[in-house]
Amino acid sequence: MKPNRRGGIGLLTVKLDDPTGYGRIARENGKVVGIVEHKDASEEQRKINEINTGILVANGADLKRWLGKPG
């Protein structure tokens, strides 16, 4: 898994037979546009079997810029 060279975040997802309890990956035209947690998902969104594993990858410089200095 590698971050996009133009910046951004790489998100590891997986498709499960039973995704109950996990955040669903919302896509538009194949691109990830959001993560909807199970408790907040509509019945239609709960039919999505692609879930967020919680594993992300990003360029270190971008990550530092996004997070700012620890305080």
Contact map, one row per residue, 1 for C-alpha under 8 A:
11100000010100000000000000000000000000000000000000000000100000000000000
11110000010000000000000000000000000000000000000000000000110000000000000
11111011110000000000000000000000000000000000000000000000111000000000000
01111111110000000000000000000000000000000000000000000000010000000000000
00111110000000000000000000000000000000000000000000000000000000000000000
00011111000000000000000000000000000000000000000000000000000000000000000
00111111100000000000000000000000000000000000000000000000011001000000000
00110111110000000000000000000000000000000000000000000000011001000000000
00110011111000000000000000000000000000000000000000000001111000000000000
11110001111100000000000000000000000000000000000000000001110000000000000
00000000111110000000000000000000000000000000000000010111100000000000000
10000000011111000000000000000000000000000000000000011111000000000000000
00000000001111100000000010000000000000000000000001111000000000000000000
00000000000111110000000000000000000000000000000001111000000000000000000
00000000000011111010000000000000000000000000000011100000000000000000000
00000000000001111110000000000000000000000000000011100000000000000000000
00000000000000111110000000000000000000000000000010000000000000000000000
00000000000000011111000000000000000000000000000010000000000000000000000
00000000000000111111110100000000000000000000000111100000000000000000000
00000000000000000111110000000000000001000000010000000000000000000000000
00000000000000000011111000000000000011100000000000000000000000000000000
00000000000000000011111100000000000011000000000000110000000000000000000
00000000000000000000111110000000001111000000000000110000000000000000000
00000000000000000010011111000000001111001000110111110000000000000000000
00000000000010000000001111100001111100000000000101110000000000000000000
00000000000000000000000111110001111100000000100000000000000000000000000
00000000000000000000000011111111110000000000000000000000000000000000000
00000000000000000000000001111111100000000000000000000000000000000000000
00000000000000000000000000111110000000000000000000000000000000000000000
00000000000000000000000000111111000000000000000000000000000000000000000
00000000000000000000000000111111100000000000000000000000000000000000000
00000000000000000000000011110111110000000000000000000000000000000000000
00000000000000000000000011110011111000000000000000000000000000000000000
00000000000000000000000011100001111100000000000000000000000000000000000
00000000000000000000001111000000111110000000000000010000000000000000000
00000000000000000000001111000000011111011000100000000000000000000000000
00000000000000000000111100000000001111111000000000000000000000000000000
00000000000000000001111100000000000111111000010000000000000000000000000
00000000000000000000100000000000000011111000000000000000000000000000000
00000000000000000000000000000000000111111100000000000000000000000000000
00000000000000000000000100000000000111111111110000000000000000000000000
00000000000000000000000000000000000000011111110000000000000000000000000
00000000000000000000000000000000000000001111111000000000000000000000000
00000000000000000000000000000000000000001111111100000000000000000000000
00000000000000000000000101000000000100001111111100000000000000000000000
00000000000000000001000100000000000001001111111110000000000000000000000
00000000000000000000000000000000000000000011111110000000000000000000000
00000000000000000010000110000000000000000001111111100000000000000000000
00000000000000111110000100000000000000000000011111100000000000000000000
00000000000011110010000110000000000000000000000111110000000000000000000
00000000000011110010011110000000000000000000000111111000000000000000000
00000000001111000000011110000000001000000000000001111110000000000000000
00000000000111000000000000000000000000000000000000111110000000000000000
00000000001100000000000000000000000000000000000000011111000000000000000
00000000001100000000000000000000000000000000000000011111100000000000000
00000000111100000000000000000000000000000000000000000111110000000000000
11100000111000000000000000000000000000000000000000000011111000000000000
01110011110000000000000000000000000000000000000000000001111101100000000
00100011100000000000000000000000000000000000000000000000111111100000000
00000000000000000000000000000000000000000000000000000000011111110000000
00000000000000000000000000000000000000000000000000000000001111111000000
00000011000000000000000000000000000000000000000000000000011111111100000
00000000000000000000000000000000000000000000000000000000011111111110000
00000000000000000000000000000000000000000000000000000000000111111111100
00000000000000000000000000000000000000000000000000000000000011111111000
00000000000000000000000000000000000000000000000000000000000001111111000
00000000000000000000000000000000000000000000000000000000000000111111110
00000000000000000000000000000000000000000000000000000000000000011111110
00000000000000000000000000000000000000000000000000000000000000010011111
00000000000000000000000000000000000000000000000000000000000000000011111
00000000000000000000000000000000000000000000000000000000000000000000111
